[in-house]
Amino acid sequence: MIPNPIHKVLSIFQSCEVRALLMGGQACVFYGGAEFSRDTDFAILADSYNLERLNLVMSQLQADVIAVPAL
């Protein structure tokens, strides 16, 4: 079985102290629902400190921002 990468993402969010809410299909999967999703949806607290922490998360995950303007 392929491990769900959301656990890694949530762990890094927590260690970097990013205030966020997991939403959508991945939230259903994380809590044991049968939904299937290929993306991850978050509501992010948009204050300057939290956005700095989010940039740290993105760096640690080697993630690229796509389909949205730069923060």
C-alpha positions in Angstrom: 0.0 0.0 0.0 1.3 3.5 -0.9 1.5 5.7 2.2 -0.8 8.8 2.2 1.5 11.9 1.9 -1.0 14.0 3.8 0.5 12.7 7.1 3.9 14.2 6.1 2.3 17.5 5.1 0.4 17.8 8.3 3.4 16.9 10.4 5.5 19.6 8.7 2.6 22.1 9.1 2.5 21.3 12.8 6.3 21.5 13.3 6.4 24.9 11.5 3.4 26.1 13.6 1.3 27.0 10.5 -2.3 27.7 11.4 -4.4 25.9 8.8 -7.6 23.9 8.4 -7.5 20.7 6.3 -10.6 20.6 4.0 -12.1 18.6 1.2 -11.4 15.1 0.1 -8.2 14.7 2.0 -9.9 15.7 5.2 -12.4 12.9 4.6 -9.6 10.4 3.9 -7.7 11.5 7.0 -10.7 11.0 9.2 -11.5 7.6 7.7 -14.0 8.5 5.0 -14.2 6.8 1.7 -13.6 9.9 -0.5 -10.7 9.9 -2.9 -8.9 13.1 -3.8 -5.6 13.8 -5.6 -5.2 17.3 -4.2 -5.1 18.9 -0.8 -7.2 21.8 0.3 -6.3 24.1 3.2 -7.7 27.3 4.6 -4.7 29.3 5.8 -4.7 32.1 8.3 -3.5 35.1 6.3 -1.4 37.0 8.7 2.2 37.9 8.0 3.7 35.5 10.6 1.6 32.5 9.4 2.5 33.2 5.8 6.2 33.3 6.7 5.7 29.9 8.3 3.8 28.6 5.3 6.8 29.6 3.0 9.0 27.5 5.3 6.6 24.5 4.9 6.6 24.9 1.1 10.5 24.9 1.2 10.7 21.8 3.4 8.2 20.0 1.1 10.1 21.2 -2.0 6.6 22.2 -3.2 5.8 24.6 -6.0 2.9 27.1 -5.9 0.7 26.5 -9.0 -2.4 28.2 -10.4 -2.4 31.1 -7.9 -0.5 34.4 -7.8 2.6 34.6 -5.7 2.0 35.5 -2.0 
